[in-house]
Amino acid sequence: MGFGNQIQALFQSASQWPWLLLVLISFPLVFLAFWLRLYPTKRWVALLMTSMVLSIAVVFVPAFLVVLALVDGIIFTVTAIDGILHLVGTRAIGKSGLQVERNLSRTGSLGVPLDSVLILRNITRSRIKGLIRDDLPDYFVSKPIQHQLDLPAGLQLQLKRKLTPHRRGAFSLERVDLKLISPLGLWQRHISLAVESPLKIFPDMKQLSDYALLARTNRLSLIGVRRTRRIGQDSDFERLRDYTRDDNYRHIDWRSTARRNKLTVRQFQSDQSQRLIFLLDCGRMMTNTRNGYSLLDHALNSILMMSYVALHQGDSVGMICFSDTIHAYLPPRGGASQMNRLLQAGFDQFPRMVESRYDQAFLYLNSHCKKRSLVTLTTNIIDEVNAEVVSDQLSNLTGTHLPLAVVLRDREIFDAADEPMHVQQQKTQTQSPQTIDETSLYRAGAAAEMLVWREEVLRGLRHKGVLIVDAFPDELSAPLVNQYLEVKAKHLL
């Protein structure tokens, strides 16, 4: 009789606190989740909500307690069996039951999509279902991000995606992540399989191929590169090409013209190999961004463009990357292989939040480069201290080398200086009572003052014999190449 009273009391307690049964069922499942990395799905949560609804009903109708116990027992049994089967099946997958290979190029270009292919082979005896996500480094975008996986036993599957890098450097794709679904869809287990693929992302080389194509067809003006008439005559014959309006008529080859029935001129090349050395600032002045890329990214793209042109002109090109110390030095050399060395030296250089030591960079230049060269410093001038150091170091090169300062413009400052003018024009066109905000006026005044100071700095550099290229970062390539071609044409070296 005493034992029966205890059973009756237990039922009465359960009818008052029916969620105790829910806790007793949930606790071992939560333990499994943390211990075996086996997690419930939305379908399992839906079953749990059914049990919860019945638990609430027991409060009002105690007779439902038997039904609740039966339903909870069924849920526990079904979920336990489904979890055990899933655990056994996925353990085989984790022990090389699923073979994964990744076909991916070892090199890529900044902003250019790469083809990445995952090859999956199921050598288990069961069907593999779930989701698969490839490893995605920072600054990379994948389309699609993940794939649905439904691979029968003994078969092979290929999954393709586009991987777009938005940062240069050396990366490594180390794994693939699997989210495997149980046969009844109540459980999911996360597994990572090691699949290592090294990847190097270089600056975008598309501009080089565009330049080569337009150079062969004499249409360089389409990208802003202008032909510069040479002072004096070069002596070495290079090739025959079609006549253009800027050519000297004395260079027309009349025999070739008669044979082709088209005006043809002889093109000559310089008989001396000149030297170019780039000083690339990797300090805090180059950390600003434009169109998603840092000033250093834009500067490196333009430097590579100018290097490509110079190497094809027969010149030697070198580079020094620096911030508060020297990061990389590439001695000046010529030939097609030097382009690859420039890529290797600069692709993993990033702007650092440190003050650049221009004195150390120019001291390193003087000790390693004795012959007269075109020394190109690419930087950003935004304060008086920085401007004074740059001016002193470049002016000291005059006589020994030919200094060229590539000064990057800040488009936000130029836009701020022009903002009140745009507002006034809009007011005149619409005849609306719009007024210029005082904040915009103060902002424009400060921007104009900075631009006036900046122009004084550039004027001082020109007065000291320093060549200047002053351009926006995303429009730098054409002015830089034009300046180089002008130096070649006037034989300034």
TANOR-V759947 format. One record per residue. N is the residue number from 1. RES is the residue in one letter. PHI is phi in degrees with one decimal (999 if undefined). PSI is psi in radians with two decimals (NA if undefined). D_CENTER is the distance of its C-alpha to the mean C-alpha in Angstrom with 1 decimal. Layout:
n = {N N}
res = {RES RES}
phi = {PHI PHI}
psi = {PSI PSI}
d_center = {D_CENTER D_CENTER}
This chain:
n = {1 2 3 4 5 6 7 8 9 10 11 12 13 14 15 16 17 18 19 20 21 22 23 24 25 26 27 28 29 30 31 32 33 34 35 36 37 38 39 40 41 42 43 44 45 46 47 48 49 50 51 52 53 54 55 56 57 58 59 60 61 62 63 64 65 66 67 68 69 70 71 72 73 74 75 76 77 78 79 80 81 82 83 84 85 86 87 88 89 90 91 92 93 94 95 96 97 98 99 100 101 102 103 104 105 106 107 108 109 110 111 112 113 114 115 116 117 118 119 120 121 122 123 124 125 126 127 128 129 130 131 132 133 134 135 136 137 138 139 140 141 142 143 144 145 146 147 148 149 150 151 152 153 154 155 156 157 158 159 160 161 162 163 164 165 166 167 168 169 170 171 172 173 174 175 176 177 178 179 180 181 182 183 184 185 186 187 188 189 190 191 192 193 194 195 196 197 198 199 200 201 202 203 204 205 206 207 208 209 210 211 212 213 214 215 216 217 218 219 220 221 222 223 224 225 226 227 228 229 230 231 232 233 234 235 236 237 238 239 240 241 242 243 244 245 246 247 248 249 250 251 252 253 254 255 256 257 258 259 260 261 262 263 264 265 266 267 268 269 270 271 272 273 274 275 276 277 278 279 280 281 282 283 284 285 286 287 288 289 290 291 292 293 294 295 296 297 298 299 300 301 302 303 304 305 306 307 308 309 310 311 312 313 314 315 316 317 318 319 320 321 322 323 324 325 326 327 328 329 330 331 332 333 334 335 336 337 338 339 340 341 342 343 344 345 346 347 348 349 350 351 352 353 354 355 356 357 358 359 360 361 362 363 364 365 366 367 368 369 370 371 372 373 374 375 376 377 378 379 380 381 382 383 384 385 386 387 388 389 390 391 392 393 394 395 396 397 398 399 400 401 402 403 404 405 406 407 408 409 410 411 412 413 414 415 416 417 418 419 420 421 422 423 424 425 426 427 428 429 430 431 432 433 434 435 436 437 438 439 440 441 442 443 444 445 446 447 448 449 450 451 452 453 454 455 456 457 458 459 460 461 462 463 464 465 466 467 468 469 470 471 472 473 474 475 476 477 478 479 480 481 482 483 484 485 486 487 488 489 490 491 492 493}
res = {M G F G N Q I Q A L F Q S A S Q W P W L L L V L I S F P L V F L A F W L R L Y P T K R W V A L L M T S M V L S I A V V F V P A F L V V L A L V D G I I F T V T A I D G I L H L V G T R A I G K S G L Q V E R N L S R T G S L G V P L D S V L I L R N I T R S R I K G L I R D D L P D Y F V S K P I Q H Q L D L P A G L Q L Q L K R K L T P H R R G A F S L E R V D L K L I S P L G L W Q R H I S L A V E S P L K I F P D M K Q L S D Y A L L A R T N R L S L I G V R R T R R I G Q D S D F E R L R D Y T R D D N Y R H I D W R S T A R R N K L T V R Q F Q S D Q S Q R L I F L L D C G R M M T N T R N G Y S L L D H A L N S I L M M S Y V A L H Q G D S V G M I C F S D T I H A Y L P P R G G A S Q M N R L L Q A G F D Q F P R M V E S R Y D Q A F L Y L N S H C K K R S L V T L T T N I I D E V N A E V V S D Q L S N L T G T H L P L A V V L R D R E I F D A A D E P M H V Q Q Q K T Q T Q S P Q T I D E T S L Y R A G A A A E M L V W R E E V L R G L R H K G V L I V D A F P D E L S A P L V N Q Y L E V K A K H L L}
phi = {999 -65.4 -66.9 -63.9 -63.6 -65.8 -63.5 -64.7 -66.1 -64.9 -64.9 -64.8 -66.1 -64.8 -71.2 -82.9 -125.8 -68.0 -70.7 -62.8 -64.1 -63.9 -67.5 -62.9 -78.6 -75.4 -59.4 -64.1 -70.9 -64.9 -61.9 -61.7 -60.6 -81.2 -83.0 -106.6 55.2 -115.4 -116.9 -73.6 -98.6 -64.3 -66.0 -65.8 -63.5 -62.7 -63.7 -64.8 -66.0 -61.7 -63.1 -67.6 -61.0 -65.1 -63.6 -67.4 -65.6 -63.2 -61.4 -92.7 -128.1 -58.7 -67.1 -74.3 -62.5 -64.9 -63.1 -61.6 -63.1 -65.6 -64.1 -63.8 -64.6 -64.6 -61.3 -63.5 -65.2 -65.5 -67.4 -66.7 -63.1 -62.7 -68.3 -65.2 -60.5 -67.8 -64.2 -65.5 -66.6 -73.7 -64.6 -66.4 -66.6 -65.5 -99.8 64.5 -73.2 -120.4 -91.8 -126.4 -126.4 -123.1 -96.2 -149.4 -62.2 -78.9 -131.9 -153.3 -115.0 -61.4 79.5 -102.4 -61.5 -111.7 -86.2 -122.0 -123.1 -99.3 -109.9 -111.6 -125.9 -93.5 -104.7 -86.8 -100.1 -124.5 -79.4 -107.2 -128.7 153.0 -126.5 -129.1 -127.4 -78.4 -61.5 -127.4 -65.8 -63.5 69.1 -117.4 -120.9 -117.8 -131.2 -76.2 -72.8 -142.6 -123.5 -73.2 -118.4 -144.1 -119.5 -65.5 -65.0 79.5 -109.0 -124.1 -139.3 -115.2 -120.3 -111.6 -152.1 -107.0 -113.9 -110.1 -84.8 -121.5 -155.4 -77.0 129.2 -99.9 -129.4 -145.5 -89.4 -103.5 -158.9 -125.1 -107.4 -114.9 -117.1 -94.7 -100.8 -71.2 -56.5 -91.7 74.7 -94.8 -129.5 -139.1 -128.6 -97.9 -131.7 -115.3 -112.2 -74.9 -141.3 -92.8 -139.3 -71.0 -147.4 -113.5 -108.6 -102.6 -56.9 -66.7 -96.3 -63.3 -64.1 -70.3 -66.2 -64.0 -63.3 -62.1 -65.4 -70.2 -66.6 -67.8 -103.6 56.2 -127.2 -66.1 -63.7 -67.2 -109.5 90.3 -87.8 -105.3 -77.7 -114.1 -70.8 -76.0 -90.6 85.8 -122.1 -88.8 -105.3 -90.6 -70.4 -108.6 -168.0 -99.3 -151.4 -69.3 -72.6 -123.0 -66.9 -87.7 -77.4 -74.8 -65.2 -71.1 -91.9 -70.2 -94.0 -71.8 -64.7 -65.3 -62.6 -66.6 -69.9 -92.7 59.1 -157.7 -58.5 -130.3 -120.5 -90.1 -106.0 -112.7 -121.7 -67.5 -91.4 -132.5 -96.3 -101.8 -118.6 -123.5 -129.7 -100.3 -103.9 -104.6 -74.2 -113.7 -91.2 -67.4 -67.0 -109.3 -87.5 -61.7 -116.5 -147.3 58.3 85.4 -122.6 -73.1 -59.5 -66.2 -61.2 -62.7 -64.3 -65.0 -60.4 -68.7 -63.4 -65.6 -63.7 -65.6 -64.1 -60.7 -65.8 -65.6 -64.8 -73.8 -86.0 89.2 -89.2 -102.1 -129.3 -135.5 -153.3 -125.1 -104.2 -149.0 -140.9 -84.9 -151.3 -84.9 -93.9 -156.1 -137.2 -120.7 -61.6 -64.9 -145.5 -110.6 96.3 -66.5 -68.8 -66.2 -62.7 -66.6 -65.6 -62.7 -62.1 -65.2 -76.9 -110.0 -68.7 -109.2 -95.4 -130.7 -67.7 -117.9 -82.5 -134.3 -81.1 -72.3 -97.9 -64.8 -63.4 -66.2 -63.9 -73.8 -65.9 -64.0 -61.8 -65.2 -83.3 -110.2 -128.9 -89.0 -75.3 -62.8 -143.6 -85.9 -96.6 -110.5 -100.2 -106.7 -154.3 -131.7 -106.3 -132.7 -145.3 -68.1 -63.5 -61.5 -65.0 -66.2 -65.6 -61.6 -62.4 -65.4 -68.6 -69.5 -66.1 -69.1 -79.2 -59.4 105.2 -84.6 -127.8 -103.3 -83.0 -132.7 -99.9 -100.5 -106.0 -86.4 -86.3 -97.8 -64.1 -64.2 -68.5 -64.9 -65.9 -64.9 -67.7 -91.6 -60.9 -59.9 -64.1 -64.4 -64.4 -64.8 -63.9 -65.3 -65.6 -66.8 -72.2 -92.8 55.4 -97.1 -77.4 -68.1 -119.1 -81.4 -67.3 -62.6 -61.1 -64.5 -64.6 -62.9 -63.6 -66.5 -63.3 -64.8 -64.8 -64.4 -64.1 -65.3 -69.0 -64.4 -61.7 -63.9 -66.3 -65.5 -63.7 -67.2 -64.1 -64.6 -65.7 -62.9 -63.7 -88.9 89.9 -95.2 -73.0 -127.0 -121.3 -114.5 -151.7 -71.7 -58.0 -81.7 -126.2 -86.9 -59.7 -62.8 -61.1 -68.4 -65.0 -61.3 -66.2 -63.3 -64.3 -67.9 -61.5 -65.4 -66.1 -91.7 53.7 -72.3 -86.0}
psi = {-0.65 -0.68 -0.66 -0.67 -0.64 -0.71 -0.74 -0.68 -0.64 -0.72 -0.68 -0.68 -0.72 -0.58 -0.46 -0.60 1.24 -0.36 -0.15 -0.63 -0.66 -0.69 -0.72 -0.58 -0.67 -0.56 -0.87 -0.51 -0.69 -0.66 -0.72 -0.68 -0.73 -0.56 -0.75 0.08 0.77 2.02 2.54 2.65 3.14 -0.53 -0.68 -0.68 -0.65 -0.72 -0.68 -0.62 -0.59 -0.78 -0.61 -0.72 -0.76 -0.59 -0.68 -0.64 -0.55 -0.53 -0.65 -0.53 1.61 -0.37 -0.33 -0.05 -0.67 -0.74 -0.73 -0.77 -0.69 -0.80 -0.75 -0.65 -0.72 -0.77 -0.77 -0.76 -0.81 -0.79 -0.63 -0.79 -0.78 -0.69 -0.70 -0.80 -0.71 -0.68 -0.73 -0.76 -0.74 -0.43 -0.64 -0.61 -0.72 -0.39 0.95 0.40 -0.38 1.97 2.28 2.30 2.61 2.11 1.91 2.37 2.59 -0.27 2.69 3.04 2.62 2.16 0.01 2.14 2.48 2.54 2.15 2.21 2.20 2.23 2.05 2.35 2.09 1.85 0.23 -3.14 0.10 2.84 2.43 2.12 2.55 -2.56 2.56 2.31 2.20 2.70 2.34 1.87 2.90 2.60 0.35 2.53 2.29 2.39 2.02 2.89 -0.68 2.88 2.55 2.39 2.11 1.59 1.93 2.86 2.37 0.09 3.00 2.57 2.47 2.26 2.21 2.58 2.85 2.19 2.01 1.99 2.45 0.41 2.48 2.90 -3.08 2.23 2.95 2.15 1.99 -0.32 3.01 2.48 2.28 2.38 1.76 2.34 2.43 2.89 -0.69 0.00 0.37 -0.36 2.70 2.49 2.37 2.21 2.44 2.26 2.31 2.09 1.70 2.30 1.87 2.57 2.26 2.23 2.09 2.88 2.76 2.09 0.14 -0.59 -0.52 -0.75 -0.63 -0.74 -0.77 -0.71 -0.79 -0.55 -0.66 -0.50 0.17 0.78 0.64 -0.33 -0.35 -0.42 0.26 0.05 2.14 2.62 2.35 2.18 2.26 2.53 2.14 -3.07 2.38 2.69 -0.42 2.14 2.34 -0.95 2.96 2.52 3.01 2.59 2.44 2.93 -0.41 -0.05 2.61 2.24 -0.37 -0.22 0.08 2.28 1.81 -0.57 -0.81 -0.63 -0.77 -0.67 -0.66 -0.21 0.66 2.38 2.19 2.39 2.74 2.29 2.35 2.73 2.75 2.51 0.23 2.50 2.13 2.95 2.36 2.33 2.19 2.25 1.92 1.98 2.14 0.39 -2.81 -0.39 -0.28 0.30 -0.29 2.71 2.68 2.14 0.62 -0.05 2.57 2.87 -0.56 -0.66 -0.84 -0.73 -0.73 -0.69 -0.76 -0.65 -0.73 -0.63 -0.82 -0.64 -0.71 -0.77 -0.76 -0.71 -0.62 -0.31 -0.03 0.19 2.92 2.46 2.37 3.01 2.48 2.12 2.27 2.77 -1.83 -0.06 3.04 2.12 -0.63 2.51 2.21 1.96 2.60 2.24 2.83 -3.10 2.81 -0.52 -0.35 -0.50 -0.71 -0.64 -0.67 -0.73 -0.79 -0.60 -0.48 -0.21 -0.43 0.43 2.26 2.65 2.44 2.56 1.06 2.82 2.21 2.40 1.53 -0.58 -0.73 -0.69 -0.78 -0.54 -0.71 -0.68 -0.81 -0.54 -0.37 -0.30 1.69 -0.57 2.66 2.30 2.83 1.85 2.03 1.99 2.11 2.03 -3.05 2.24 2.03 -0.11 2.89 -0.66 -0.83 -0.75 -0.69 -0.72 -0.79 -0.76 -0.76 -0.76 -0.72 -0.70 -0.50 -0.34 -0.37 2.24 -0.80 -0.83 3.01 1.86 2.46 2.09 2.09 1.83 2.11 2.37 2.58 1.91 -0.54 -0.65 -0.74 -0.70 -0.67 -0.65 -0.53 -0.11 -0.85 -0.60 -0.71 -0.72 -0.73 -0.70 -0.70 -0.64 -0.71 -0.68 -0.69 -0.25 0.66 2.78 0.48 2.40 2.75 2.25 2.41 -0.62 -0.70 -0.65 -0.81 -0.72 -0.74 -0.66 -0.75 -0.72 -0.72 -0.67 -0.69 -0.68 -0.64 -0.78 -0.70 -0.72 -0.60 -0.67 -0.77 -0.65 -0.68 -0.66 -0.74 -0.68 -0.48 0.12 0.30 2.25 2.56 2.35 1.94 1.87 2.82 2.60 -0.72 0.02 0.51 -0.52 -0.90 -0.84 -0.60 -0.76 -0.71 -0.69 -0.70 -0.78 -0.58 -0.69 -0.72 -0.76 -0.66 0.05 0.80 -0.37 NA}
d_center = {78.2 76.0 73.2 73.4 73.1 70.0 68.4 69.5 68.0 64.7 64.5 65.4 62.7 60.2 61.3 60.7 57.3 56.0 52.4 53.6 53.5 49.9 49.0 50.8 48.9 45.5 45.7 45.7 42.9 40.7 41.8 40.6 37.2 36.6 38.3 37.2 33.9 35.6 34.8 36.8 35.5 36.4 39.4 40.7 40.3 42.3 45.1 45.1 45.5 48.5 50.0 49.4 51.1 54.1 54.1 54.5 57.3 59.2 59.6 61.7 63.2 63.8 65.0 61.4 60.8 61.9 59.6 56.7 57.5 57.6 54.3 52.6 54.1 52.8 49.3 49.3 50.7 48.3 45.2 46.3 47.1 43.8 41.9 43.9 43.4 39.6 39.5 41.4 39.3 35.9 37.3 37.8 34.3 33.0 35.3 33.6 35.2 31.9 30.3 26.6 24.7 21.1 20.6 17.1 16.3 15.7 13.3 10.6 8.9 5.6 6.1 9.3 10.8 12.4 15.9 16.7 20.4 22.3 26.0 28.3 32.0 34.4 37.3 38.9 41.9 40.4 37.9 34.5 33.2 30.3 26.5 23.9 20.3 18.0 16.1 12.6 10.5 8.8 5.5 6.7 9.1 12.4 15.3 17.8 17.0 20.4 23.4 27.1 28.9 32.6 33.6 37.3 38.9 38.7 36.1 32.6 29.7 26.4 23.5 20.6 17.3 14.1 10.9 7.8 4.5 1.5 2.3 5.6 8.7 11.3 11.3 14.3 15.2 18.6 20.5 21.3 22.9 26.1 28.0 31.5 34.2 37.9 40.5 41.8 38.4 39.5 37.2 33.6 32.4 28.9 28.4 25.5 25.8 24.3 22.3 20.2 17.8 15.9 12.7 11.3 8.2 9.5 9.1 10.1 13.8 15.1 16.6 18.6 20.1 20.9 22.7 24.6 25.8 26.9 28.6 30.6 31.8 32.4 30.2 27.9 29.0 26.9 23.7 25.8 27.0 30.7 33.4 35.2 38.9 39.7 42.5 44.9 44.8 42.7 44.8 42.8 42.6 39.2 39.6 41.1 39.2 40.1 41.7 39.8 41.4 40.4 41.9 45.2 48.0 49.5 46.6 47.5 48.5 51.5 52.2 48.7 48.9 52.3 51.0 47.9 49.6 46.6 46.1 44.4 43.7 43.3 40.1 40.4 38.1 38.5 40.5 38.7 35.4 33.7 31.2 27.9 26.2 23.0 22.7 19.2 19.3 16.8 18.8 18.9 19.5 15.9 14.3 14.7 12.1 12.6 11.3 8.4 7.5 9.9 13.1 12.3 9.4 12.0 14.8 13.5 13.1 16.6 18.0 17.1 18.7 21.8 22.0 22.1 24.9 26.7 26.8 28.3 30.8 31.9 30.7 29.3 25.9 24.9 22.3 22.5 19.6 21.1 21.2 24.2 24.6 23.9 20.7 21.0 23.7 24.0 27.6 28.2 28.9 29.2 28.8 26.1 25.1 24.1 21.0 19.7 20.7 18.7 15.5 16.5 17.4 14.3 11.2 11.5 12.7 11.4 13.6 16.4 18.8 21.8 24.2 23.7 26.9 27.6 31.0 29.8 27.3 30.2 32.7 30.6 30.4 34.1 34.9 32.8 33.0 36.6 36.8 36.2 32.6 30.4 28.5 25.4 24.1 20.8 20.9 21.4 25.0 25.6 28.7 32.0 31.6 28.4 30.0 33.2 31.6 29.5 32.6 34.9 32.7 32.1 35.8 36.9 35.3 37.5 40.1 38.4 35.1 33.9 31.3 28.6 26.7 23.5 23.4 20.5 21.8 20.9 21.2 22.2 25.2 26.2 26.0 28.0 30.7 31.1 31.1 34.9 35.6 33.6 35.6 38.8 38.2 37.5 40.7 42.7 41.5 42.0 45.1 43.9 45.0 41.4 41.4 38.8 37.6 38.7 35.4 33.7 36.4 35.9 32.1 32.7 35.3 33.1 30.3 33.0 34.4 31.0 30.7 34.3 33.7 30.6 32.7 35.4 33.1 32.0 35.6 36.7 34.2 35.5 39.0 38.3 37.3 33.5 31.7 29.2 26.2 25.4 22.7 19.9 16.4 15.4 18.9 19.2 19.3 22.7 24.6 23.5 24.7 27.8 28.7 28.5 30.7 33.1 33.4 34.2 36.7 38.6 38.6 37.6 36.8}
